[in-house]
Amino acid sequence: MTRRRIARLTFAFAAVALVALMRPAGAQGVADFYRGRNLILVIGFSAGGGYDLYARLLARHLGKHIPGQPSIVPQNREGAGSERATLYLYNAAPKDGSVIGTFSRSMAVAPLLVGAPFDATKLSWLGSISSDVSVCMMWHTSPIKTFNDMLVQPFTVGGLSKDADPDIFAMVLRNMFGAKLKLVSGYPGTNDGTLAMERGEVNGMCGISWSTAKARHADWMKGGKCTLPPFIQSACRALAVQFGLRKEADIADVPAVTDLAKGEEQARMLRLILAGQAMARPYAAPPGIPDDRRQALIGAFNATMKDPEFLADAEKLKADVSPVSAGEIERLLADVYATPKDIVAKAARAMTN
């Protein structure tokens, strides 16, 4: 055998070996990683609330769309309005694709507005199950029946932490519009806050997703046990408000809080504060996970959003499914993080208790 032929064969064997070494980076490598594994789904709130409902819905269907079909194990890690879970994902969770999480939509802009110690643009975004609009829900014994009542009648609302929607929207109502509210914060999740409302500890709670209100509390609404600014009782729809960058179709005649803005500056402040509403049920993995696994998780998330069994399950739960892609979230955050610093500072002050 000539030296040239030996060299040619040696090169061929080396190429085959190199391909074999590279194979784990492809689809087969992703399947090998996930096969027989538990994938942890961290939930930033306590059991029983809207985020928990959506996360457990996703957990029942996501695994079959991931190569290797891992088991999805939900894990509640509540605290600080879901900042605890977000920081776990950002700093401590394994960066190998074995952990994903869901947290308050407001976490995406919390680094800008409340100085949360992470960069939301670095998370490995997977997508959101829906965009959403939030409401202020008041118990039927509350003195608040209309939006104007908020401006003249003292009342209390429940909150979770400074970074959570119920606290943020309460402060916006007070600081930007003069609502005479007192915030009682520290509840582990919205489910705990609404239980406090039932017990009479607070008059109501702002920042409850309209989708959660419909899925979890339809009996309250039909039984007249709560009043909703925005109100769903047809006789009380005037002078109501909803929080979102879009208007909810179910209550389209109700003015958005952005309709109440006084001037362009206040409108821009509200757009920044409400940016998270566009990704109501967000899911992300830690920063820096292997790109092939990140793409597999994104692909699995997108496939789940079209899965007939998932959609039928969501319909039973009255859970809204209006997906927002990972790319859309990334573009939204790029736009939001480019907001002028003076507008950011004023928006941050509007959210301060």
N, C-alpha and C positions, 0 to 999 in steps of 0.2 A: 504494500500500500504506500503510495507516494506521500511525501510530507504535505503537499497541497490538499490531498484528499483527507488526510488526518485532520488538518486544520479546519477543513470544511465541515466534517462530522462533529468536531469539537464545538464549533460555532453553533451548529444545529442543536446539539444537546443543551448547550448553554441557553439558547433561545427558548427551548421547551421548558427548561427549569425556571427561567425568568417568568414565563407565562403562568406556570404553576404557582410561583410565589405571588404573582399579582392577582390571582383568581379570587382570593378572599375579599378584595376591594369591590368586586362586582355583586350582582344580585345573589349568587350562590353564597358569597361570604356573608351577606346580610341575613339570609335565611339560616345559615349555620349559627350566627350569633343569637338569633331570637328563638330558634327551635328549642322547646322544652323550658323556656325561661319565663319568669314572671316579669311583666313590665309594670312598674309602679306608676299609678296616676294620682298625683298629689292634688288634693282639693283644699283650697285656701280658706274654707269656711266649715262650720259645724254641719252635722248631718241634718237633713230635713228642709234646707233652704233651696233656693233656685239653682245656685251653682252646683250643689250636691246632686240635685235631681238630674240636671243636664249631664254632669260628669258620669254618673252611674248609667245613664242611658247610653252614652258614648262607649263606656267600658264593656257593655254587653255586645257590641258589634265591631269595634275597631280591630280587635285581634285577628279576625279572619282575613283582613285585608293587608296585614303586615306579613312579608315573607317569613316563613317559619312559624307563623300563627302562635305568638306567645299568649299566655293568659294575662289579662289586664286586671290588676288588683288596685281598686280605689283605696286611698289612704287619706283620711281627713287630717289636716294639719292647720287648724284654725289659729287665729290670733292677729291682732293689729290690723284688722280689716283686710286680711290676706297678705299683708307685707311679710309676715313670717314665712309663709309658703314661697313667696316670690324670692326672698333672700336665700332660702334653702336651695331653690333651683339655680339661682345665679351663682352662689358661692360654694355650696357644700355637696350638692347632689352629684353622683357620678356623671362624668361627661362622656359617656359611652353610648347613649341612646337607650339606656335601660330605665330612665325616669322621665316622665313628662308631667305637666301640671296645668291647672287652671286657677285663676285668681281674679280679683276684681278688675273690671275694665279700666278703672281709674288708675291702676298700677302703671299703665303704659305712659302716663304723663306725670306720675307722682315725682319722678326725679326732677322735672322742670318746676313743678308747682309747689311741692312741699319738701324738696331736697332729699327724697328717698335715695339711699346709697347704692344705686345701681344704674346701669345704662340700658334702658329697654330696647334700644336698637340692636344690642348685641345678643339678645335672647334668640334662640332658634325657633322662630314662629312657625306654627303648623297650620293655623287658620282659626276661624271662629264659627261656631254653629249658627250664630245669628247676629244681626245688628238689632238694636233695641231702643226703646223709649222708656224713661222712668217716670214714676208718678209719686205724688205725696198721698199717702193713704191715712185717713183719719177715722177713728172709731166713732160709732154713732152717738156716744155721749159727749163727744168733743164740742167745744164752743165754735169750732171752725167749720163753716159750711160752704164758704166761697173764698176765692183768692183775696178779695177785698177784706174779708174777716181777718186774714193773716196780718194785715197792715194796721189793724186797730185793736185786736183782741189778743192778750198774752196767751201763749200755749206752749206745750212741751212736745218735743219729738225725740225718738230714740236714735242712737247712733252706734257705730262700731269702733271707729278710730279716725284720726285726722285724715287718713288717706282713702277712706271708704266713701262710696257714693252717698249713703244717707247723711254723713257728716258734711261732705262737700256741698251737696245741694241745699242742705239746711242753712249753711253759712252764706251761700249765694243769695238765698231768699232774704236773709237778714241784712247782709252787708251791701248788696246791690239794690235791693228793692224795699228795705225797711220793715220786713216782717218781724213781728214782736214775739219771736220764738226763743225758747231756752232749749239747748241741746243737752240731752242726758246720754253720754257716750259710754262705750265699754262692753256692749253686748257682743258675744262671740260671732253671731251671724244674723242675717235678716229674719230667720225663723225665730230666734230668741227675741229679737226686737218686736216682732209682731205679737208674740206671746205676751210681752210686757204691755203692749197696747191693749190686748184683751183683758189683762189683769188690772188695768187702770194706772199703771206706773207712769205711762206717758200718754199724751193725747193721740199721737200718731207717729208715722215714720215716713220720711222722704227718701227718694232714691230706690224705691222698690221697682223692679222691672215690671213693665206692663205684662210681659209674657208670664212672669212668675205670679202676678196678681190673678191672671186668668186661669193658670194651671193649678195654683195652690189654694186660692181663696175665692173661687167662684161662688161657693155657698154663702160667704159673707155678703157678697154683692147682691145676690138674689134675695137674701133674707133681710136686707136693709141694715146690716150690722156695721157697715162702715160707710163713710162718705168719702168720695175721691175727688180731690182737686188734681187731675181732671176727673169730674164726676161722671159716673156711668148712668146714674138715674137721669132719664131724659129731662125731668123737670128742673134739674140742677146743673145743666151743662154750661150755663153762662158763667163768665168770669173765672174760667178754669185754666190750668196751665199744665203743660207737659215738657219734660226735659229730653231733648234729643236734637241731632242735626237734621233729622227728617221728622215729619209728622206721622204718627201712627194711624194706619188706615181705619182702625176700629173707632177712633175718636178724632177723625180728621177735622171736625168743626171746632175743636178745642185749640186755642192759640198756643203756640210753642213759647217757651220762655224767651227765645230769641226775638219773638215778635214784640216783647216788652222792653227790649233794649233801647236805651236813650243815646243815640249817636253811634258813629262807626267804631269808636274805640271800645265802647261797651260791647258791641256786637262781636268784635274780634276777641275780646276777653272771654265771652261766652263760648265762642267756637273752640277756643283752646280748652276750656274747662270741660266741654261736652264731647271732645274728640273721642274719648273712650266709648261713648255710646254706639259708635259705628262698629265696634267689635265687642258686642255684648257678652259673648261667652267664649273668651279667648283661650287658646291652648298653645303651649310652648314647651320646648325642651331647653336644657341648660345651654349656655354659649359654648361654641367650639366642639360640638359633637361631630363624629366623622360624617363627611358630607354624604356618603352613600346611604348611611342610616337616616340622616336628616331627610334626604329626598324620599326614602322609602316611607318614613312616617308621614310626610306631606302627602305623598301619593295615597297612602292608606286612609288618611283623614278625608281627602277629597272623594275617594271611592265610597267611604262610609256615608257621606252626605247624600249620595245617590242610591244607596242600598235600599231596596224596597222594604226589607224587614226592619231596618232602622227607622225608615219613614213611617211605617205602620205603627211601630212602638211609640214613636214621638207623637203620632196622632192620638193614640190612646191616652197619653199623658197630657195632651193639649200643650205640648212643647213646640214653640215656634222654631222652624228650620228655615233660615234664609242665609245660607253660608257666605262667609267672607274669606277670601283666599289669603294664604300667607303673603303673597305678593302685594295684595291690596293693603294689608296691615303694614307691611314694610314701607310702602309708598306714603300712606297716611302719616306714619311716624316721621318719615323724612321731612314732610311738609310741616308737621307740628313742631318738630325740633328746630325748624328755621324761623320760628316766630320771633319778632324783635324783642330784645331783652326788656324794654320798658313795658311792653304789653304783658309779658310773662310776669314781671314783678307786680303789676297792678292786679292781674288775675290771681296771683298767689295771695295777695293781701285780702282779696274778696273772699277767699276760702278760709281765712284764719278765724278761729274762735276767740 
